[in-house]
Amino acid sequence: MSIALEQIGENAKKAETVLRILSSNQKNKVLITAADCLMANIEQLLKANVSDIEQAKKNQMPPALIDRLMLTEDRVAQMAEGLRQIAGLEDPIGEVLSMKQRPNGLMIGQRRVPLGVIGIIYESRPNVTADAFGLCFKAGNVVILRGGKDALHSNQAITIALREALVNCELPADAIQLITDTSHETAEAFMCLNQYVDVLIPRGGAGLIRTVVEHATIPVIETGTGNCHIYVDETADLDMAVNIIFNAKTQRIGVCNACESLVVHEKIKDALLPKLVERLNEKQVELRGDKQSQNVCHSIVPATEEDWGKEYLDYILSVKIVSDIDEAIAHINKYNTGHSEAIITKDYDHSRKFLDEIDAAAVYVNASTRFTDGFEFGFGGEIGISTQKLHARGPMGLKELTSTKYIIYGNGQVRS
């Protein structure tokens, strides 16, 4: 382990002893100040981001990923607003979840407490820097960030502004630290910093998440990739279906809750697919489908086995025709990534069946998968979308960044 990482870990542990006992008012003051510091430093943030964008274009980064990397005045303002919203949320720390009296008179309860030091490894999304700090801080946690090299200048500028806010509020700047060495060796060493880091959260593509899971000695909360499906049932309102699919696929393509896969009941394929192809042509979306879908629309190109499980992050959509809802559910559960799945239907029984049998963190009826988002769910932001089943699942807000401890009140009891 490098001396630099060791020092970052030690600094985090020192800051953690301060953060765990902060009052809600103290935390909220910092968050409001941090929002103000982001806006006060907006020129520096945008200038740093320009450097990252220029390098990304030289490296021929795909447009969808450049969009994820890009900061604008509006996006910085959204980051600041996210911090203000987090300040307005109820503080989970100190909440007593239960309290029961035992026959021997002991009062035994559970209280919500911070996780401690959270490490986050993420790719080219600089807004994660502010979101991660805000949520971790409000839940009483220190955060150590390791962003991708593509966003290094942007992440540094954002971190400087957030550390300025902490200093202005007379709190440890090391409540947030950014690892600026973006080498794979340092990343892997960070994954083994278990004597200082309590939880590690990867945010990014399948490759990043797999690497973290395979190499980390720190407990990991997986935030997964999104091969999100929309199933159009035989009773679906076709205009509604077209609008939802168009939104879920094209509103923003480089995000994990975008629709990547379409499943269509065979009875409505002839009515739906031509209307859908016409609408998706507005954004030049390529459809890759099975033989049945190709027979309906000749512009649909043949799909491979790989397409059914692919997170494209591009203007591409797979199309599978099925004979009934059972086949649809089986197909989705085979190829999904446990993120977000939707059904478009007028059939109440089918909607309940879909909700019950689809294995995913978020399951929708007659709505776009794009709503799987901490801001949209009312969390004021999110640390990621957890696709695992332990501790946290779905958008991870404040409560998902806490643990519990037992608190026991006695009056002299001893065990016999």
C-alpha positions as CSV (number, residue, x, y, z in Angstrom):
1,M,0.0,0.0,0.0
2,S,1.3,3.4,-0.9
3,I,2.1,6.0,1.8
4,A,-0.4,8.4,0.2
5,L,-3.3,5.9,0.5
6,E,-2.3,5.1,4.1
7,Q,-2.4,8.8,4.9
8,I,-5.8,9.3,3.2
9,G,-7.2,6.4,5.3
10,E,-5.8,7.8,8.5
11,N,-7.2,11.3,7.7
12,A,-10.6,9.7,7.0
13,K,-10.7,7.9,10.3
14,K,-9.8,11.1,12.2
15,A,-12.6,13.0,10.4
16,E,-15.1,10.2,11.0
17,T,-14.9,10.6,14.8
18,V,-16.1,14.2,14.3
19,L,-18.8,13.5,11.7
20,R,-20.5,10.8,13.6
21,I,-21.5,13.2,16.4
22,L,-22.5,16.2,14.4
23,S,-26.0,17.6,14.9
24,S,-28.5,17.9,12.1
25,N,-28.2,21.7,12.1
26,Q,-24.4,21.5,11.7
27,K,-24.7,19.1,8.8
28,N,-27.3,21.1,7.1
29,K,-25.3,24.3,7.4
30,V,-22.3,22.6,5.7
31,L,-24.6,21.3,2.9
32,I,-26.0,24.8,2.2
33,T,-22.5,26.3,2.3
34,A,-21.3,23.6,0.0
35,A,-24.1,24.4,-2.5
36,D,-23.1,28.1,-2.3
37,C,-19.4,27.2,-2.9
38,L,-20.2,25.2,-6.0
39,M,-22.1,28.2,-7.5
40,A,-19.4,30.6,-6.4
41,N,-16.8,28.5,-8.1
42,I,-18.8,27.7,-11.2
43,E,-16.3,29.3,-13.6
44,Q,-13.4,27.2,-12.2
45,L,-15.6,24.1,-12.4
46,L,-16.6,24.7,-16.0
47,K,-13.0,25.5,-17.0
48,A,-11.8,22.3,-15.5
49,N,-14.5,20.4,-17.2
50,V,-13.6,21.8,-20.6
51,S,-10.1,20.3,-20.2
52,D,-11.7,16.9,-19.5
53,I,-14.1,17.2,-22.5
54,E,-11.3,18.2,-24.9
55,Q,-9.2,15.3,-23.9
56,A,-12.2,12.9,-24.1
57,K,-12.8,14.1,-27.7
58,K,-9.2,13.5,-28.6
59,N,-9.5,10.0,-27.1
60,Q,-12.6,9.5,-29.3
61,M,-14.9,8.8,-26.4
62,P,-18.5,7.9,-27.5
63,P,-21.0,10.7,-27.5
64,A,-23.1,9.1,-24.7
65,L,-20.1,9.0,-22.4
66,I,-19.1,12.6,-23.2
67,D,-22.6,13.6,-22.2
68,R,-22.1,11.9,-18.9
69,L,-18.8,13.7,-18.4
70,M,-20.0,17.2,-19.4
71,L,-20.8,20.0,-17.0
72,T,-22.9,23.0,-17.9
73,E,-24.1,25.9,-15.8
74,D,-27.5,24.1,-15.5
75,R,-25.9,20.8,-14.3
76,V,-23.7,22.6,-11.7
77,A,-26.9,24.4,-10.5
78,Q,-28.6,21.0,-10.3
79,M,-25.7,19.7,-8.2
80,A,-26.0,22.6,-5.9
81,E,-29.8,22.2,-5.7
82,G,-29.3,18.5,-4.9
83,L,-27.1,19.5,-1.9
84,R,-29.8,21.9,-0.7
85,Q,-32.5,19.2,-1.0
86,I,-30.4,16.8,1.0
87,A,-30.1,19.5,3.7
88,G,-33.9,19.6,3.8
89,L,-34.3,15.8,4.2
90,E,-34.9,14.2,7.6
91,D,-31.6,13.2,9.3
92,P,-31.7,9.4,9.7
93,I,-28.9,9.3,12.4
94,G,-30.1,8.7,15.9
95,E,-33.5,7.3,14.9
96,V,-34.5,4.5,17.3
97,L,-36.0,1.7,15.3
98,S,-37.3,-0.4,18.2
99,M,-37.2,-0.5,21.9
100,K,-38.6,-3.5,23.9
101,Q,-38.4,-4.5,27.5
102,R,-37.1,-8.0,28.4
103,P,-38.5,-10.0,31.3
104,N,-35.4,-9.2,33.3
105,G,-36.1,-5.4,32.9
106,L,-33.5,-4.7,30.3
107,M,-34.6,-2.2,27.6
108,I,-33.1,-3.3,24.3
109,G,-33.4,-1.2,21.2
110,Q,-31.8,-0.4,17.9
111,R,-30.5,3.0,16.8
112,R,-29.5,4.2,13.4
113,V,-25.8,5.1,13.1
114,P,-23.4,6.1,10.2
115,L,-21.6,3.4,8.3
116,G,-18.3,5.2,9.0
117,V,-15.9,5.7,6.1
118,I,-17.3,5.0,2.6
119,G,-15.2,4.5,-0.4
120,I,-16.7,5.2,-3.9
121,I,-15.0,4.2,-7.2
122,Y,-16.8,5.7,-10.2
123,E,-16.3,6.6,-13.8
124,S,-16.8,9.7,-15.9
125,R,-19.7,11.4,-14.1
126,P,-18.4,14.4,-12.1
127,N,-21.9,15.1,-10.6
128,V,-21.3,11.9,-8.5
129,T,-18.6,13.8,-6.6
130,A,-21.1,16.3,-5.2
131,D,-24.0,13.8,-4.8
132,A,-21.7,11.3,-3.0
133,F,-20.4,13.9,-0.6
134,G,-23.9,15.3,0.2
135,L,-25.5,12.0,1.0
136,C,-22.6,10.5,2.8
137,F,-22.1,13.6,4.9
138,K,-25.8,14.0,5.9
139,A,-25.7,10.4,7.0
140,G,-22.6,11.2,9.2
141,N,-20.1,9.4,6.9
142,V,-16.7,10.4,5.6
143,V,-16.2,9.7,1.9
144,I,-13.1,8.8,-0.1
145,L,-13.6,9.1,-3.8
146,R,-11.7,7.6,-6.7
147,G,-13.1,8.9,-10.0
148,G,-12.0,8.0,-13.5
149,K,-9.1,9.7,-15.2
150,D,-11.5,11.1,-17.8
151,A,-13.1,13.4,-15.2
152,L,-10.0,14.1,-13.0
153,H,-9.9,17.9,-13.5
154,S,-13.6,18.3,-13.0
155,N,-13.6,16.1,-9.8
156,Q,-10.6,18.0,-8.4
157,A,-12.4,21.3,-8.9
158,I,-15.6,20.1,-7.3
159,T,-13.7,18.5,-4.4
160,I,-11.8,21.8,-3.7
161,A,-15.2,23.7,-3.5
162,L,-16.7,21.2,-1.1
163,R,-13.6,21.1,1.1
164,E,-13.7,24.9,1.2
165,A,-17.3,24.7,2.5
166,L,-16.1,22.3,5.3
167,V,-13.3,24.6,6.3
168,N,-15.7,27.6,6.3
169,C,-17.9,25.7,8.8
170,E,-14.8,24.8,10.9
171,L,-15.1,21.1,10.2
172,P,-12.4,18.7,8.9
173,A,-11.9,19.1,5.2
174,D,-11.0,15.4,5.1
175,A,-14.6,14.6,5.4
176,I,-14.2,14.3,1.6
177,Q,-11.0,13.2,-0.1
178,L,-10.2,12.5,-3.7
179,I,-7.6,10.0,-4.8
180,T,-5.9,11.8,-7.7
181,D,-3.8,8.9,-8.8
182,T,-6.0,7.2,-11.3
183,S,-3.8,4.2,-12.0
184,H,-5.2,0.7,-11.9
185,E,-2.6,-0.2,-9.3
186,T,-3.7,2.5,-6.9
187,A,-7.4,1.6,-7.5
188,E,-6.7,-2.0,-6.6
189,A,-4.8,-0.9,-3.5
190,F,-7.7,1.3,-2.5
191,M,-10.0,-1.7,-2.7
192,C,-7.9,-3.4,0.0
193,L,-7.9,-0.5,2.4
194,N,-10.2,-2.4,4.8
195,Q,-8.5,-1.2,7.9
196,Y,-9.8,2.3,7.2
197,V,-12.8,1.9,4.8
198,D,-16.0,0.3,6.0
199,V,-17.9,0.0,2.8
200,L,-16.9,0.2,-0.9
201,I,-19.4,1.3,-3.6
202,P,-18.6,1.0,-7.3
203,R,-20.5,3.2,-9.8
204,G,-19.9,2.5,-13.4
205,G,-20.0,-0.2,-16.1
206,A,-20.0,-3.9,-15.8
207,G,-16.2,-4.1,-16.1
208,L,-15.6,-1.7,-13.2
209,I,-18.1,-3.4,-10.9
210,R,-16.7,-6.9,-11.7
211,T,-13.2,-5.7,-10.9
212,V,-14.2,-4.2,-7.6
213,V,-16.1,-7.3,-6.6
214,E,-13.2,-9.6,-7.5
215,H,-10.4,-7.6,-5.9
216,A,-11.9,-5.8,-2.9
217,T,-11.3,-7.0,0.7
218,I,-13.7,-4.3,1.8
219,P,-17.5,-5.1,1.9
220,V,-19.0,-4.0,-1.4
221,I,-22.4,-2.7,-2.3
222,E,-22.9,-3.3,-6.0
223,T,-24.5,-0.6,-8.0
224,G,-25.3,-2.5,-11.2
225,T,-25.4,-2.0,-14.9
226,G,-28.9,-1.6,-16.4
227,N,-30.2,-3.9,-19.1
228,C,-33.7,-2.5,-18.5
229,H,-36.7,-4.0,-20.3
230,I,-40.1,-2.8,-21.3
231,Y,-42.7,-5.4,-21.9
232,V,-45.7,-4.3,-24.1
233,D,-48.6,-6.6,-23.2
234,E,-51.4,-7.6,-25.5
235,T,-53.9,-5.1,-23.8
236,A,-51.5,-2.2,-23.8
237,D,-52.5,1.3,-25.0
238,L,-50.2,1.5,-28.0
239,D,-49.8,5.3,-28.0
240,M,-48.8,5.2,-24.3
241,A,-46.4,2.4,-25.1
242,V,-44.7,4.3,-27.9
243,N,-44.3,7.4,-25.7
244,I,-42.9,5.5,-22.8
245,I,-40.5,3.5,-24.9
246,F,-39.3,6.7,-26.7
247,N,-38.7,8.4,-23.4
248,A,-37.0,5.4,-21.7
249,K,-34.7,4.9,-24.7
250,T,-33.9,8.4,-25.9
251,Q,-34.4,10.9,-23.1
252,R,-30.8,10.3,-22.0
253,I,-29.0,7.3,-23.5
254,G,-25.9,7.1,-21.3
255,V,-27.6,6.2,-18.0
256,C,-28.2,2.9,-16.3
257,N,-32.0,3.3,-16.2
258,A,-32.5,3.8,-19.9
259,C,-34.5,1.1,-21.7
260,E,-32.1,-1.3,-23.6
261,S,-34.5,-4.2,-24.4
262,L,-38.1,-4.3,-25.7
263,V,-40.4,-7.4,-25.3
264,V,-43.6,-7.4,-27.3
265,H,-46.7,-9.7,-27.2
266,E,-47.1,-11.3,-30.6
267,K,-50.8,-10.2,-30.8
268,I,-49.9,-6.5,-31.0
269,K,-46.6,-6.7,-32.9
270,D,-48.1,-5.7,-36.2
271,A,-49.9,-2.7,-34.7
272,L,-47.1,-1.5,-32.4
273,L,-43.8,-2.0,-34.3
274,P,-44.4,0.2,-37.3
275,K,-45.6,3.1,-35.1
276,L,-42.6,2.6,-32.8
277,V,-40.1,2.4,-35.6
278,E,-41.4,5.7,-37.0
279,R,-41.1,7.4,-33.7
280,L,-37.6,6.1,-32.9
281,N,-36.4,7.1,-36.3
282,E,-36.6,10.7,-34.9
283,K,-33.5,9.8,-32.9
284,Q,-32.0,7.3,-35.4
285,V,-32.4,4.4,-33.0
286,E,-31.3,1.1,-34.4
287,L,-33.5,-1.9,-33.6
288,R,-32.0,-5.4,-33.3
289,G,-34.7,-8.1,-33.2
290,D,-35.7,-11.7,-33.7
291,K,-37.2,-13.1,-36.9
292,Q,-40.8,-12.2,-36.0
293,S,-40.0,-8.6,-35.4
294,Q,-37.9,-8.5,-38.6
295,N,-40.9,-9.9,-40.6
296,V,-43.0,-6.9,-39.4
297,C,-40.4,-4.2,-40.0
298,H,-37.6,-4.9,-42.5
299,S,-35.5,-2.1,-41.0
300,I,-35.0,-4.2,-37.8
301,V,-31.6,-5.9,-38.1
302,P,-31.0,-9.5,-36.7
303,A,-30.2,-9.7,-33.0
304,T,-27.6,-12.0,-31.6
305,E,-27.6,-13.8,-28.3
306,E,-25.4,-11.1,-26.9
307,D,-28.0,-8.4,-27.7
308,W,-30.5,-9.8,-25.3
309,G,-28.3,-9.1,-22.3
310,K,-26.5,-6.0,-23.6
311,E,-26.4,-2.6,-21.9
312,Y,-25.9,-0.5,-25.0
313,L,-25.7,3.1,-23.6
314,D,-26.3,4.0,-27.3
315,Y,-29.2,4.5,-29.7
316,I,-29.8,0.8,-30.0
317,L,-32.7,-1.3,-28.8
318,S,-33.2,-5.1,-28.8
319,V,-36.7,-6.4,-29.7
320,K,-38.0,-9.8,-28.6
321,I,-41.5,-11.1,-29.6
322,V,-43.2,-13.5,-27.1
323,S,-46.4,-15.5,-27.0
324,D,-47.6,-14.6,-23.5
325,I,-46.7,-12.9,-20.3
326,D,-45.0,-16.0,-18.9
327,E,-42.6,-16.1,-21.7
328,A,-42.0,-12.4,-21.3
329,I,-41.2,-12.7,-17.6
330,A,-38.9,-15.7,-18.2
331,H,-37.0,-13.8,-20.9
332,I,-36.6,-10.7,-18.7
333,N,-35.5,-12.6,-15.7
334,K,-33.0,-14.5,-17.7
335,Y,-31.3,-11.5,-19.3
336,N,-31.9,-8.6,-16.9
337,T,-29.4,-7.1,-14.6
338,G,-31.7,-6.7,-11.6
339,H,-32.1,-3.0,-12.2
340,S,-35.5,-1.7,-13.6
341,E,-38.2,-3.4,-15.6
342,A,-41.6,-2.2,-16.9
343,I,-44.8,-3.5,-18.2
344,I,-47.3,-1.6,-20.4
345,T,-50.8,-3.1,-19.9
346,K,-54.4,-2.5,-19.1
347,D,-54.8,-5.9,-17.5
348,Y,-54.7,-5.7,-13.7
349,D,-53.9,-9.3,-13.2
350,H,-51.0,-9.1,-15.6
351,S,-49.6,-6.0,-13.8
352,R,-49.8,-7.8,-10.5
353,K,-48.1,-10.9,-11.9
354,F,-45.3,-8.8,-13.4
355,L,-44.8,-7.0,-10.1
356,D,-44.7,-10.3,-8.2
357,E,-42.5,-12.4,-10.5
358,I,-40.0,-10.0,-12.0
359,D,-36.7,-10.1,-10.1
360,A,-35.4,-6.5,-10.1
361,A,-34.8,-3.6,-7.8
362,A,-37.5,-1.5,-9.4
363,V,-40.6,-2.8,-11.3
364,Y,-42.9,-0.4,-13.1
365,V,-46.5,-0.6,-14.4
366,N,-47.2,1.9,-17.3
367,A,-44.3,4.2,-16.6
368,S,-40.8,4.9,-17.9
369,T,-37.8,3.1,-16.4
370,R,-36.1,6.5,-16.3
371,F,-37.7,7.3,-13.0
372,T,-35.3,4.9,-11.1
373,D,-33.3,7.8,-9.6
374,G,-32.8,9.1,-6.1
375,F,-33.9,12.6,-7.0
376,E,-37.1,11.3,-8.7
377,F,-37.8,9.1,-5.7
378,G,-37.6,12.0,-3.3
379,F,-34.2,11.2,-1.8
380,G,-32.6,14.5,-3.0
381,G,-30.0,12.5,-4.8
382,E,-28.5,9.0,-4.7
383,I,-25.2,7.3,-4.2
384,G,-26.2,4.7,-6.9
385,I,-28.7,2.1,-7.8
386,S,-28.1,-1.1,-5.8
387,T,-28.9,-4.3,-7.8
388,Q,-27.9,-6.6,-5.0
389,K,-30.2,-7.9,-2.2
390,L,-28.2,-7.4,1.0
391,H,-28.6,-4.2,3.0
392,A,-29.7,-1.9,0.2
393,R,-31.6,-2.4,-3.1
394,G,-32.6,0.2,-5.6
395,P,-31.8,3.9,-5.4
396,M,-29.6,4.4,-2.3
397,G,-30.5,7.4,-0.3
398,L,-29.7,8.4,3.3
399,K,-31.0,5.4,5.1
400,E,-29.1,3.1,2.9
401,L,-25.9,4.8,4.0
402,T,-26.5,3.9,7.6
403,S,-26.1,0.9,9.9
404,T,-27.7,0.2,13.3
405,K,-26.4,-0.6,16.7
406,Y,-28.1,-2.1,19.7
407,I,-28.6,0.2,22.7
408,I,-29.4,-1.5,26.1
409,Y,-30.6,0.3,29.2
410,G,-30.4,-1.6,32.5
411,N,-30.6,-0.9,36.2
412,G,-28.0,-3.2,37.6
413,Q,-28.9,-6.5,35.8
414,V,-26.2,-9.3,35.7
415,R,-26.5,-12.6,33.9
416,S,-26.8,-15.7,36.0
